[in-house]
Amino acid sequence: MAGAIRVGVTATRAPWGRAFRAFVRDHASGVSVETLMSAAQLPSPGQRGFDVVIVDDQLPLLKPVHITALKDRGTHIVGVWDETSGRGRDHVLELGVDEPLPASTTPAALLQAVLRVGPVNAFAGPVDDLLPAGVPARPTD
């Protein structure tokens, strides 16, 4: 599944998280969703990074330093916020997300946000370490 879009979703109990996982499982191919229980699950250098990580304003799993490190590796960060039961939009913006979305966003619209990004890190995994020096991991024009 090297070309699949790799998505990390923080282990939120918010309804949007369950709905998104179920929607992807039932309606999407080429998208791999992994539940993040701790920051220790974030890929290390040499491992394939996430293409997209979705955080929310209810579970304080990732800190701005984690978000910055993910973005430095090419990961697109979506921040889901809920003014009524979470910390709100300002919280996800303070984390440094690329794309804040309200918790009322449908699973289909959230999937579209993921698909717009695509598999940006699909070829940035450990396979790169196996290539001879000077051979690019991605074809060049």
C-alpha positions as CSV (number, residue, x, y, z in Angstrom):
1,M,0.0,0.0,0.0
2,A,2.9,2.3,-0.7
3,G,0.8,4.7,-2.8
4,A,-2.0,4.9,-0.3
5,I,-2.7,8.1,1.5
6,R,-1.6,7.7,5.1
7,V,-3.7,9.5,7.6
8,G,-3.2,9.8,11.4
9,V,-6.2,10.7,13.5
10,T,-5.8,11.5,17.2
11,A,-7.8,9.1,19.4
12,T,-10.7,11.5,20.0
13,R,-14.1,10.4,21.4
14,A,-15.8,13.1,19.5
15,P,-18.5,11.9,17.1
16,W,-16.7,13.3,14.0
17,G,-13.8,10.9,14.7
18,R,-16.0,7.7,14.7
19,A,-18.0,8.9,11.7
20,F,-14.9,9.7,9.7
21,R,-13.2,6.3,10.4
22,A,-16.4,4.5,9.5
23,F,-16.9,6.5,6.3
24,V,-13.3,5.9,5.1
25,R,-13.6,2.2,5.9
26,D,-16.9,1.9,4.0
27,H,-16.4,4.3,1.1
28,A,-12.8,5.0,0.3
29,S,-10.0,3.0,-1.2
30,G,-6.3,4.0,-1.1
31,V,-6.7,5.7,2.3
32,S,-5.1,4.2,5.4
33,V,-6.3,5.7,8.7
34,E,-4.3,5.1,11.8
35,T,-5.4,6.0,15.3
36,L,-2.8,8.0,17.2
37,M,-2.9,7.2,21.0
38,S,0.3,9.1,21.8
39,A,2.9,11.3,20.2
40,A,5.3,8.3,20.4
41,Q,3.5,6.9,17.4
42,L,4.7,9.7,15.1
43,P,7.1,8.4,12.5
44,S,10.8,8.8,13.1
45,P,13.3,9.9,10.5
46,G,13.7,7.2,8.0
47,Q,10.1,6.0,8.3
48,R,7.3,6.9,6.0
49,G,5.6,10.0,7.3
50,F,1.9,10.7,7.5
51,D,0.4,12.5,4.5
52,V,-2.3,14.1,6.7
53,V,-2.8,14.2,10.5
54,I,-6.1,15.2,11.9
55,V,-6.2,16.6,15.4
56,D,-9.1,18.1,17.3
57,D,-9.6,20.6,20.1
58,Q,-10.8,18.0,22.7
59,L,-7.8,15.7,23.0
60,P,-4.5,17.4,23.9
61,L,-2.4,14.7,22.4
62,L,-0.1,16.7,20.1
63,K,1.6,20.0,21.0
64,P,2.8,22.7,18.6
65,V,6.3,21.3,18.6
66,H,4.9,18.0,17.2
67,I,2.8,19.8,14.6
68,T,5.8,21.8,13.5
69,A,7.9,18.6,13.2
70,L,5.1,16.9,11.1
71,K,4.8,19.9,8.8
72,D,8.6,20.0,8.3
73,R,8.2,16.4,6.9
74,G,5.5,17.5,4.5
75,T,2.5,16.4,6.5
76,H,-0.7,18.4,6.1
77,I,-2.4,19.1,9.4
78,V,-6.2,19.4,9.7
79,G,-7.6,20.7,13.0
80,V,-11.2,19.9,13.8
81,W,-12.8,22.3,16.3
82,D,-16.1,22.5,18.2
83,E,-17.0,25.7,20.0
84,T,-19.6,23.9,22.2
85,S,-17.8,21.0,23.6
86,G,-14.1,21.6,22.8
87,R,-11.5,24.4,23.1
88,G,-12.6,26.0,19.8
89,R,-11.1,27.2,16.6
90,D,-8.5,29.4,18.3
91,H,-7.0,26.3,20.0
92,V,-6.4,24.4,16.7
93,L,-5.0,27.6,15.1
94,E,-2.6,28.0,18.1
95,L,-1.4,24.4,17.5
96,G,-0.4,25.5,14.0
97,V,-2.7,23.5,11.8
98,D,-2.9,24.1,8.1
99,E,-6.6,23.7,7.7
100,P,-9.1,24.3,10.5
101,L,-12.5,22.6,10.0
102,P,-15.6,22.7,12.2
103,A,-16.7,19.5,13.9
104,S,-19.9,19.8,11.8
105,T,-17.9,19.0,8.7
106,T,-19.3,15.8,7.1
107,P,-17.2,12.8,6.8
108,A,-17.3,13.1,3.0
109,A,-16.0,16.7,3.2
110,L,-13.3,15.7,5.6
111,L,-12.3,12.9,3.2
112,Q,-12.2,15.4,0.4
113,A,-9.8,17.5,2.4
114,V,-7.5,14.4,2.8
115,L,-7.8,13.5,-0.9
116,R,-6.8,17.1,-2.0
117,V,-3.5,16.5,-0.2
118,G,-2.8,13.1,-1.8
119,P,0.0,10.7,-0.9
120,V,2.8,13.3,-0.5
121,N,5.0,11.1,1.6
122,A,4.3,7.8,-0.2
123,F,7.8,7.6,-1.5
124,A,9.6,9.1,1.5
125,G,9.9,5.9,3.5
126,P,12.7,3.6,4.4
127,V,13.0,2.5,0.8
128,D,14.9,5.7,0.2
129,D,17.8,4.4,2.3
130,L,18.1,1.4,0.0
131,L,18.7,3.4,-3.1
132,P,22.2,3.9,-4.4
133,A,23.7,7.3,-3.8
134,G,22.6,9.9,-6.3
135,V,19.4,8.0,-7.4
136,P,16.3,10.1,-6.6
137,A,13.5,8.4,-4.7
138,R,11.0,10.1,-7.0
139,P,11.3,10.4,-10.8
140,T,12.5,13.8,-11.9
141,D,11.5,15.6,-15.1
